[in-house]
Amino acid sequence: MSNDESSEHEMFVTEFPKKGFGIVDYLQGRVNFSIMDQMKLIHKSGMSTEEIKKTLIASITEIIDNFEPESKSP
């Protein structure tokens, strides 16, 4: 990774604290931080709030629609 890529990652990637949270809260926090980071990056590219909303909802919908939970062994 080049220095430019590193500084760009640092600018847009917010780390969620690992200590003091249960697993569900930790995972939800990571999702929230990730969505906020993505919104900041997309907004900087000039996309409107409504376009950002449509883009993220479409992406999240696709993830949910393609989710196939592992079946448990008997």
Buried (B, 14 or more C-beta within 10 A) or exposed (E): EEEEEEEEEEEEEEEBEEEEBEEEEBEEBBEEBEEEBBBEBBEEEEBEEEEBEEBBEEEEEEEEEEEEEEEEEE
